[in-house]
Amino acid sequence: MFTDTHSEVCFERGPDGRHLAVSRDIAASPDAAWEILTDTTYWPAWGPSVTGVDCADRVIRAGSRGRIETAFGMPLPFEITSCEDFRWTWDVANVSATGHRVEALDGGCRVVFEVPVLAAAYAPICQRALGEIERLAEG
């Protein structure tokens, strides 16, 4: 397990199998963090690789579809595969991508990215995103 001063990275097993969990405890309500994770207008503010979102649903739900504009200039299609109980998952370009969840804590919440094991190199990007989510949720 790797821990820096703000986030933790460890392996865990979840509903979709084994993954790398990248998490951060923040001093904001679970509802505030969930809003930031599910409202597509926030995604470019916290997602380092996302510069824009085109989705008919401003707030995602299972079945939401759209496109993300990436920092690499490449638009990619996405579909939200699940969205309930403070956890959502998606496929990006028809590939299972990160899961996102919020856990209630006394005095705040924990935001977790579930990174597929084969995409472990994405963990530092998730750590950066968690810092931005913390800034938005607490600000």
N, CA, C and O of each residue as an XYZ file, in Angstrom:
556
protein
N       0.847     -1.184      0.000
C       0.000      0.000      0.000
C       0.889      1.243      0.000
O       1.854      1.311      0.762
N       0.577      2.218     -0.840
C       1.287      3.486     -0.909
C       0.404      4.571     -0.325
O      -0.785      4.639     -0.636
N       0.969      5.415      0.514
C       0.210      6.526      1.076
C       1.041      7.799      0.953
O       2.212      7.810      1.331
N       0.451      8.865      0.433
C       1.104     10.163      0.524
C       0.360     10.961      1.585
O      -0.479     10.406      2.294
N       0.647     12.231      1.706
C       0.035     13.003      2.786
C      -1.452     13.240      2.584
O      -2.144     13.639      3.521
N      -1.957     13.002      1.382
C      -3.360     13.315      1.114
C      -4.188     12.125      0.634
O      -5.391     12.071      0.890
N      -3.572     11.188     -0.047
C      -4.353     10.096     -0.620
C      -3.702      8.756     -0.312
O      -2.543      8.669      0.093
N      -4.499      7.722     -0.523
C      -4.035      6.363     -0.287
C      -4.278      5.544     -1.541
O      -5.284      5.724     -2.228
N      -3.361      4.655     -1.831
C      -3.491      3.763     -2.973
C      -3.283      2.341     -2.474
O      -2.259      2.043     -1.861
N      -4.248      1.460     -2.733
C      -4.114      0.069     -2.312
C      -4.947     -0.816     -3.237
O      -5.818     -0.332     -3.960
N      -4.668     -2.116     -3.203
C      -5.471     -3.066     -3.954
C      -6.670     -3.477     -3.120
O      -6.574     -3.610     -1.900
N      -7.797     -3.677     -3.784
C      -8.991     -4.180     -3.116
C      -9.828     -4.968     -4.109
O      -9.625     -4.894     -5.320
N     -10.766     -5.716     -3.569
C     -11.704     -6.461     -4.406
C     -13.082     -5.852     -4.217
O     -13.545     -5.677     -3.090
N     -13.737     -5.531     -5.331
C     -15.058     -4.922     -5.272
C     -16.043     -5.702     -6.116
O     -15.751     -6.822     -6.534
N     -17.210     -5.123     -6.372
C     -18.251     -5.815     -7.136
C     -17.803     -6.219     -8.545
O     -18.326     -7.175     -9.117
N     -16.838     -5.488     -9.096
C     -16.369     -5.760    -10.455
C     -15.017     -6.458    -10.476
O     -14.371     -6.514    -11.523
N     -14.575     -6.994     -9.335
C     -13.302     -7.702     -9.272
C     -12.210     -6.874     -8.612
O     -12.474     -5.844     -7.992
N     -10.988     -7.345     -8.759
C      -9.824     -6.702     -8.133
C      -9.456     -5.435     -8.897
O      -9.477     -5.404    -10.128
N      -9.122     -4.396     -8.146
C      -8.725     -3.119     -8.732
C      -7.810     -2.369     -7.763
O      -7.638     -2.774     -6.614
N      -7.247     -1.304     -8.232
C      -6.465     -0.383     -7.418
C      -7.424      0.686     -6.919
O      -8.104      1.333     -7.716
N      -7.484      0.877     -5.605
C      -8.345      1.914     -5.032
C      -7.485      3.125     -4.699
O      -6.547      3.031     -3.907
N      -7.806      4.245     -5.298
C      -7.117      5.512     -5.040
C      -8.129      6.380     -4.305
O      -9.177      6.716     -4.857
N      -7.819      6.750     -3.050
C      -8.833      7.430     -2.240
C      -8.262      8.631     -1.505
O      -7.054      8.775     -1.316
N      -9.196      9.485     -1.099
C      -8.857     10.660     -0.294
C     -10.026     10.972      0.625
O     -11.178     10.972      0.191
N      -9.734     11.239      1.890
C     -10.741     11.692      2.843
C     -10.838     13.204      2.730
O      -9.828     13.907      2.746
N     -12.068     13.697      2.614
C     -12.262     15.139      2.502
C     -13.307     15.605      3.509
O     -14.185     14.846      3.919
N     -13.191     16.850      3.888
C     -14.094     17.441      4.891
C     -15.286     18.073      4.196
O     -15.505     19.281      4.288
N     -16.051     17.249      3.504
C     -17.269     17.708      2.827
C     -18.302     16.596      2.967
O     -17.950     15.443      3.218
N     -19.552     16.937      2.807
C     -20.600     15.928      2.935
C     -20.526     14.942      1.767
O     -20.062     15.294      0.683
N     -20.982     13.718      1.990
C     -21.054     12.767      0.879
C     -21.896     13.303     -0.282
O     -21.561     13.071     -1.443
N     -22.980     14.015      0.019
C     -23.828     14.573     -1.039
C     -23.073     15.585     -1.894
O     -23.238     15.612     -3.113
N     -22.243     16.418     -1.259
C     -21.472     17.415     -2.009
C     -20.475     16.732     -2.947
O     -20.346     17.113     -4.111
N     -19.781     15.732     -2.439
C     -18.811     15.017     -3.269
C     -19.516     14.261     -4.402
O     -19.037     14.254     -5.536
N     -20.648     13.631     -4.095
C     -21.411     12.894     -5.098
C     -21.881     13.814     -6.209
O     -21.833     13.447     -7.383
N     -22.336     15.005     -5.848
C     -22.769     15.968     -6.867
C     -21.628     16.288     -7.830
O     -21.832     16.344     -9.043
N     -20.447     16.495     -7.298
C     -19.291     16.821     -8.137
C     -18.928     15.654     -9.054
O     -18.532     15.861    -10.201
N     -19.062     14.439     -8.550
C     -18.738     13.262     -9.355
C     -19.774     12.965    -10.435
O     -19.430     12.423    -11.485
N     -21.035     13.311    -10.189
C     -22.095     12.910    -11.118
C     -22.610     14.023    -12.028
O     -23.300     13.739    -13.007
N     -22.294     15.268    -11.732
C     -22.711     16.393    -12.564
C     -21.631     16.616    -13.624
O     -20.513     17.021    -13.304
N     -21.968     16.353    -14.875
C     -20.970     16.402    -15.950
C     -20.358     17.785    -16.152
O     -19.277     17.898    -16.731
N     -21.030     18.841    -15.685
C     -20.435     20.175    -15.833
C     -19.196     20.339    -14.954
O     -18.370     21.216    -15.205
N     -19.062     19.497    -13.922
C     -17.874     19.543    -13.066
C     -16.701     18.728    -13.618
O     -15.555     18.991    -13.251
N     -16.950     17.768    -14.471
C     -15.881     16.848    -14.882
C     -14.620     17.533    -15.392
O     -13.528     17.124    -14.998
N     -14.705     18.565    -16.257
C     -13.464     19.212    -16.708
C     -12.726     19.932    -15.570
O     -11.516     20.146    -15.657
N     -13.438     20.300    -14.518
C     -12.794     20.996    -13.393
C     -11.967     20.047    -12.530
O     -10.993     20.474    -11.909
N     -12.332     18.787    -12.479
C     -11.561     17.854    -11.643
C     -10.845     16.761    -12.422
O      -9.921     16.145    -11.891
N     -11.237     16.506    -13.649
C     -10.607     15.443    -14.430
C      -9.458     15.966    -15.266
O      -9.697     16.646    -16.263
N      -8.219     15.676    -14.900
C      -7.070     16.211    -15.653
C      -7.062     15.841    -17.133
O      -6.503     16.579    -17.945
N      -7.670     14.714    -17.500
C      -7.660     14.310    -18.902
C      -8.941     14.695    -19.645
O      -9.082     14.388    -20.829
N      -9.880     15.367    -18.959
C     -11.158     15.746    -19.563
C     -11.214     17.259    -19.759
O     -11.065     18.027    -18.809
N     -11.431     17.672    -21.014
C     -11.537     19.106    -21.282
C     -12.969     19.532    -21.602
O     -13.281     20.723    -21.600
N     -13.837     18.558    -21.877
C     -15.229     18.867    -22.165
C     -16.074     17.607    -22.136
O     -15.564     16.492    -22.243
N     -17.376     17.805    -21.990
C     -18.317     16.691    -21.941
C     -19.538     17.043    -22.777
O     -20.079     18.144    -22.678
N     -19.960     16.101    -23.596
C     -21.192     16.233    -24.358
C     -22.089     15.074    -23.926
O     -21.852     13.924    -24.295
N     -23.121     15.389    -23.141
C     -24.023     14.365    -22.626
C     -25.408     14.983    -22.460
O     -25.532     16.096    -21.949
N     -26.431     14.283    -22.880
C     -27.797     14.790    -22.734
C     -28.193     14.906    -21.269
O     -29.032     15.735    -20.918
N     -27.603     14.089    -20.420
C     -27.898     14.112    -18.994
C     -26.823     14.920    -18.265
O     -25.666     14.505    -18.196
N     -27.208     16.054    -17.734
C     -26.234     16.827    -16.954
C     -25.776     16.021    -15.743
O     -24.585     15.974    -15.435
N     -26.720     15.391    -15.062
C     -26.406     14.508    -13.932
C     -26.562     13.079    -14.441
O     -27.639     12.677    -14.881
N     -25.472     12.320    -14.374
C     -25.481     10.981    -14.955
C     -26.370     10.017    -14.188
O     -26.685     10.209    -13.013
N     -26.757      8.975    -14.904
C     -27.530      7.866    -14.353
C     -27.103      6.639    -15.148
O     -26.455      6.774    -16.185
N     -27.453      5.457    -14.683
C     -27.163      4.251    -15.454
C     -27.782      4.399    -16.840
O     -28.959      4.735    -16.972
N     -26.989      4.149    -17.854
C     -27.458      4.282    -19.224
C     -27.125      5.602    -19.885
O     -27.272      5.729    -21.100
N     -26.676      6.598    -19.116
C     -26.279      7.869    -19.734
C     -25.157      7.608    -20.730
O     -24.250      6.814    -20.480
N     -25.242      8.294    -21.865
C     -24.222      8.162    -22.919
C     -23.790      9.552    -23.351
O     -24.545     10.520    -23.256
N     -22.573      9.623    -23.820
C     -22.082     10.887    -24.333
C     -20.667     10.744    -24.851
O     -20.198      9.654    -25.178
N     -20.002     11.895    -24.912
C     -18.592     11.931    -25.333
C     -17.826     12.832    -24.398
O     -18.323     13.872    -23.966
N     -16.606     12.422    -24.090
C     -15.703     13.312    -23.380
C     -14.665     13.806    -24.377
O     -14.187     13.059    -25.231
N     -14.333     15.074    -24.245
C     -13.223     15.635    -25.000
C     -11.997     15.473    -24.114
O     -12.021     15.865    -22.948
N     -10.943     14.910    -24.645
C      -9.764     14.624    -23.842
C      -8.684     15.688    -24.031
O      -8.691     16.439    -25.006
N      -7.772     15.729    -23.088
C      -6.639     16.653    -23.166
C      -5.754     16.330    -24.365
O      -4.934     17.152    -24.774
N      -5.918     15.139    -24.925
C      -5.130     14.710    -26.083
C      -5.799     15.101    -27.395
O      -5.300     14.775    -28.472
N      -6.942     15.809    -27.302
C      -7.649     16.266    -28.492
C      -8.516     15.201    -29.130
O      -9.045     15.401    -30.223
N      -8.666     14.078    -28.460
C      -9.448     12.981    -29.019
C     -10.772     12.831    -28.273
O     -10.773     12.582    -27.068
N     -11.908     12.979    -28.977
C     -13.193     12.731    -28.321
C     -13.394     11.218    -28.169
O     -13.084     10.449    -29.078
N     -13.917     10.803    -27.009
C     -14.162      9.387    -26.754
C     -15.595      9.184    -26.275
O     -16.070      9.928    -25.418
N     -16.288      8.187    -26.817
C     -17.646      7.899    -26.354
C     -17.608      7.233    -24.985
O     -16.663      6.516    -24.656
N     -18.652      7.479    -24.190
C     -18.758      6.805    -22.897
C     -20.204      6.381    -22.656
O     -21.145      6.916    -23.242
N     -20.337      5.404    -21.775
C     -21.646      4.975    -21.291
C     -21.529      4.675    -19.808
O     -20.617      3.963    -19.387
N     -22.441      5.209    -19.016
C     -22.487      4.922    -17.584
C     -23.127      3.543    -17.429
O     -24.279      3.342    -17.813
N     -22.387      2.609    -16.873
C     -22.862      1.227    -16.780
C     -23.611      0.948    -15.487
O     -24.449      0.048    -15.439
N     -23.320      1.707    -14.442
C     -24.067      1.607    -13.183
C     -23.961      2.930    -12.454
O     -22.975      3.655    -12.594
N     -24.994      3.241    -11.669
C     -24.982      4.489    -10.910
C     -26.022      4.375     -9.799
O     -27.198      4.678     -9.998
N     -25.562      3.930     -8.617
C     -26.460      3.814     -7.471
C     -25.643      3.668     -6.196
O     -24.477      3.275     -6.229
N     -26.266      3.987     -5.092
C     -25.647      3.827     -3.776
C     -24.277      4.499     -3.688
O     -23.331      3.928     -3.144
N     -24.179      5.716     -4.228
C     -22.945      6.495     -4.172
C     -21.775      5.801     -4.875
O     -20.631      5.894     -4.429
N     -22.071      5.103     -5.979
C     -21.027      4.464     -6.797
C     -21.488      4.464     -8.247
O     -22.627      4.111     -8.554
N     -20.573      4.872     -9.143
C     -20.873      4.757    -10.567
C     -19.668      4.225    -11.319
O     -18.516      4.440    -10.943
N     -19.988      3.512    -12.415
C     -18.957      2.948    -13.284
C     -19.284      3.310    -14.719
O     -20.413      3.673    -15.049
N     -18.289      3.203    -15.549
C     -18.507      3.533    -16.947
C     -17.586      2.761    -17.853
O     -16.564      2.219    -17.430
N     -17.977      2.723    -19.124
C     -17.131      2.243    -20.209
C     -16.760      3.472    -21.026
O     -17.607      4.314    -21.325
N     -15.495      3.563    -21.379
C     -15.019      4.641    -22.245
C     -14.457      3.978    -23.495
O     -13.569      3.130    -23.408
N     -14.972      4.365    -24.654
C     -14.592      3.755    -25.926
C     -14.774      2.230    -25.856
O     -13.943      1.467    -26.347
N     -15.878      1.814    -25.234
C     -16.240      0.398    -25.084
C     -15.269     -0.416    -24.230
O     -15.217     -1.640    -24.349
N     -14.504      0.253    -23.374
C     -13.578     -0.417    -22.458
C     -13.978     -0.048    -21.040
O     -14.197      1.125    -20.735
N     -14.074     -1.045    -20.177
C     -14.397     -0.777    -18.772
C     -13.335      0.144    -18.181
O     -12.141     -0.147    -18.252
N     -13.777      1.250    -17.599
C     -12.842      2.250    -17.076
C     -13.007      2.367    -15.557
O     -13.536      1.455    -14.922
N     -12.569      3.454    -14.986
C     -12.592      3.651    -13.542
C     -14.000      3.625    -12.969
O     -14.965      4.058    -13.598
N     -14.081      3.099    -11.746
C     -15.280      3.238    -10.946
C     -15.092      4.436    -10.031
O     -13.960      4.851     -9.783
N     -16.172      4.992     -9.531
C     -16.133      6.173     -8.672
C     -17.095      5.943     -7.524
O     -18.234      5.530     -7.744
N     -16.654      6.205     -6.299
C     -17.586      6.026     -5.181
C     -17.290      7.025     -4.077
O     -16.200      7.588     -3.981
N     -18.321      7.222     -3.238
C     -18.235      8.109     -2.080
C     -18.697      7.312     -0.866
O     -19.740      6.659     -0.899
N     -17.911      7.372      0.201
C     -18.236      6.693      1.459
C     -18.371      7.747      2.554
O     -17.523      8.630      2.683
N     -19.426      7.649      3.331
C     -19.630      8.594      4.438
C     -18.634      8.311      5.556
O     -18.348      7.155      5.868
N     -18.105      9.383      6.158
C     -17.227      9.317      7.325
C     -17.731     10.333      8.350
O     -18.462     11.260      7.999
N     -17.350     10.163      9.590
C     -17.653     11.198     10.581
C     -16.958     12.484     10.159
O     -15.736     12.510     10.015
N     -17.716     13.539      9.963
C     -17.146     14.837      9.612
C     -16.751     14.986      8.166
O     -16.052     15.941      7.826
N     -17.169     14.082      7.296
C     -16.812     14.216      5.892
C     -17.105     12.967      5.105
O     -18.088     12.270      5.358
N     -16.236     12.687      4.139
C     -16.424     11.512      3.300
C     -15.091     11.084      2.697
O     -14.095     11.806      2.752
N     -15.109      9.910      2.133
C     -13.957      9.397      1.380
C     -14.413      9.252     -0.066
O     -15.461      8.668     -0.343
N     -13.613      9.792     -0.985
C     -13.871      9.639     -2.410
C     -12.852      8.638     -2.933
O     -11.656      8.744     -2.659
N     -13.346      7.664     -3.691
C     -12.497      6.570     -4.161
C     -12.647      6.401     -5.668
O     -13.756      6.386     -6.202
N     -11.505      6.275     -6.340
C     -11.472      5.859     -7.739
C     -11.052      4.405     -7.764
O     -10.067      4.031     -7.128
N     -11.785      3.586     -8.490
C     -11.466      2.176     -8.661
C     -10.812      2.014    -10.027
O     -11.481      2.086    -11.058
N      -9.503      1.794    -10.028
C      -8.721      1.760    -11.259
C      -8.451      0.307    -11.649
O      -7.944     -0.456    -10.827
N      -8.775     -0.094    -12.873
C      -8.441     -1.452    -13.296
C      -6.946     -1.721    -13.093
O      -6.116     -0.841    -13.320
N      -6.613     -2.929    -12.668
C      -5.221     -3.269    -12.354
C      -4.307     -2.992    -13.543
O      -3.193     -2.500    -13.360
N      -4.754     -3.298    -14.744
C      -3.914     -3.075    -15.925
C      -3.693     -1.596    -16.235
O      -2.849     -1.257    -17.064
N      -4.446     -0.715    -15.575
C      -4.294      0.731    -15.779
C      -3.692      1.397    -14.542
O      -3.930      2.581    -14.305
N      -2.923      0.660    -13.758
C      -2.359      1.181    -12.506
C      -1.552      2.465    -12.705
O      -1.463      3.280    -11.787
N      -0.975      2.654    -13.863
C      -0.204      3.873    -14.132
C      -1.092      5.117    -14.110
O      -0.581      6.237    -14.086
N      -2.404      4.938    -14.117
C      -3.368      6.045    -14.069
C      -3.557      6.580    -12.642
O      -4.188      7.621    -12.458
N      -3.022      5.890    -11.640
C      -3.205      6.285    -10.238
C      -2.772      7.726     -9.949
O      -3.515      8.436     -9.271
N      -1.607      8.202    -10.425
C      -1.241      9.599    -10.140
C      -2.232     10.613    -10.715
O      -2.439     11.671    -10.121
N      -2.838     10.310    -11.847
C      -3.840     11.201    -12.423
C      -5.071     11.226    -11.519
O      -5.685     12.274    -11.320
N      -5.422     10.065    -10.976
C      -6.562      9.994    -10.048
C      -6.260     10.771     -8.766
O      -7.145     11.427     -8.217
N      -5.025     10.701     -8.292
C      -4.654     11.466     -7.101
C      -4.823     12.955     -7.354
O      -5.316     13.684     -6.493
N      -4.420     13.399     -8.515
C      -4.585     14.821     -8.862
C      -6.067     15.184     -8.917
O      -6.472     16.234     -8.418
N      -6.872     14.313     -9.524
C      -8.319     14.553     -9.607
C      -8.933     14.641     -8.220
O      -9.790     15.490     -7.978
N      -8.507     13.775     -7.307
C      -9.035     13.804     -5.942
C      -8.732     15.125     -5.253
O      -9.556     15.627     -4.489
N      -7.564     15.691     -5.513
C      -7.232     17.007     -4.966
C      -8.175     18.075     -5.476
O      -8.577     18.963     -4.725
N      -8.532     17.995     -6.754
C      -9.457     18.963     -7.334
C     -10.871     18.762     -6.792
O     -11.579     19.736     -6.535
N     -11.284     17.517     -6.620
C     -12.603     17.239     -6.039
C     -12.655     17.786     -4.627
O     -13.653     18.389     -4.234
N     -11.601     17.587     -3.860
C     -11.545     18.125     -2.496
C     -11.686     19.641     -2.513
O     -12.450     20.202     -1.727
N     -10.957     20.306     -3.400
C     -11.015     21.768     -3.514
C     -12.435     22.224     -3.842
O     -12.947     23.160     -3.227
N     -13.065     21.569     -4.804
C     -14.425     21.939     -5.200
C     -15.443     21.670     -4.110
O     -16.320     22.497     -3.862
N     -15.338     20.526     -3.457
C     -16.321     20.144     -2.446
C     -16.203     20.967     -1.175
O     -17.207     21.264     -0.526
N     -14.990     21.332     -0.822
C     -14.788     22.097      0.410
C     -14.882     23.588      0.164
O     -15.043     24.359      1.110
N     -14.785     24.013     -1.090
C     -14.752     25.436     -1.399
C     -16.098     26.022     -1.551
O     -16.225     27.218     -1.813
